[in-house]
Amino acid sequence: MVTHQMATCECQACVETRLREEMRVTEELLASANAVLALIPECPQHGQNCHPHQREWIEQQLQLREAAWALVGLVEAWMMGPLFKTAGIQWLEPPPALALMKSLLSIPPSDEVPR
């Protein structure tokens, strides 16, 4: 019994089927990318589709996130550090404010995110 290998077959019907599937996937990816780009504020000079502005905005957001994580680290070091221990304050678990800051920044810092 011979099985038809559509993935490698070069007949017109198989090629058209593969192309239709590739177009469907490409259109889904494009729609998803456009939905993400629509979340970025418009460039004041060039409007919604200014790619340099979009890239700059994303880079600014990444820098803000990294700065926020650095601030959380400083707050954590301060709250769990020697000043509190010498004052007799020993946290059994991280303080609620610290836990809240970490939950608001649920995305890990960039050194933990694959690029």
C-alpha positions in Angstrom: 0.0 0.0 0.0 1.4 3.4 -1.0 0.7 6.3 1.3 0.4 9.8 0.0 3.0 12.2 1.6 1.3 15.5 1.3 4.1 17.4 3.1 6.6 16.4 0.3 4.3 15.8 -2.6 4.6 18.3 -5.5 1.3 17.7 -7.1 -0.8 20.9 -7.6 -3.4 20.0 -5.0 -0.9 19.3 -2.3 1.1 22.4 -3.0 -2.1 24.6 -3.0 -3.1 23.0 0.3 0.2 23.7 1.9 0.2 27.3 0.6 -3.3 27.8 2.0 -2.2 26.5 5.4 0.9 28.7 5.3 -1.2 31.8 4.4 -3.7 31.0 7.3 -0.8 30.8 9.8 0.8 33.9 8.4 -2.4 35.9 8.6 -2.9 34.8 12.2 0.6 35.9 13.1 0.1 39.2 11.4 -3.2 39.8 13.1 -1.6 39.0 16.5 1.4 41.3 15.8 -1.0 44.1 14.7 -3.0 43.7 17.9 0.1 44.2 20.0 1.3 47.2 17.9 -2.2 48.8 18.3 -1.5 48.9 22.1 1.4 51.2 21.6 0.6 55.0 21.7 0.7 56.8 18.4 3.8 58.7 17.3 2.9 62.4 17.6 4.6 63.2 14.3 3.9 60.1 12.1 0.8 58.4 13.5 0.1 54.8 14.4 2.5 52.9 12.0 5.8 54.7 12.9 8.1 51.7 13.4 11.0 53.7 14.9 8.5 55.2 17.5 7.1 51.7 18.3 10.6 50.3 18.8 11.6 53.2 21.0 8.4 52.9 23.1 9.0 49.2 23.7 12.6 49.8 24.7 11.5 52.5 27.1 9.0 50.1 28.7 11.7 47.4 29.1 14.0 50.0 30.8 11.1 51.1 33.1 10.5 47.5 34.0 14.1 46.9 34.8 14.3 50.0 36.9 11.2 48.9 38.8 12.7 45.5 39.4 15.9 47.2 40.7 13.8 49.4 43.0 12.0 46.3 44.3 15.4 44.7 45.0 16.5 47.7 46.9 13.3 47.8 48.9 13.6 44.1 49.7 17.3 44.5 50.7 16.3 47.4 53.0 13.3 45.6 54.5 15.1 42.4 55.1 18.4 44.0 56.0 20.4 44.7 59.1 18.5 48.0 60.0 15.3 46.0 60.6 17.1 43.2 62.3 18.9 45.5 64.8 15.5 47.1 65.5 14.3 43.7 66.4 12.0 43.3 63.4 12.3 39.9 61.8 10.0 39.2 58.9 8.7 35.6 58.9 7.6 36.1 55.3 8.1 39.0 52.9 6.0 42.1 53.9 2.7 42.5 52.0 3.9 45.7 50.3 6.9 43.8 48.9 4.7 40.9 47.7 2.4 43.4 46.1 5.2 45.1 44.2 6.5 41.8 43.0 3.0 40.7 41.9 2.5 44.0 40.0 5.8 43.3 38.2 4.9 39.7 37.5 7.2 39.7 34.4 10.7 38.7 35.4 13.6 41.2 34.7 15.2 41.0 31.3 18.1 38.8 32.4 15.5 36.1 33.0 13.6 36.6 29.8 15.0 34.8 26.7 15.6 37.3 23.8 
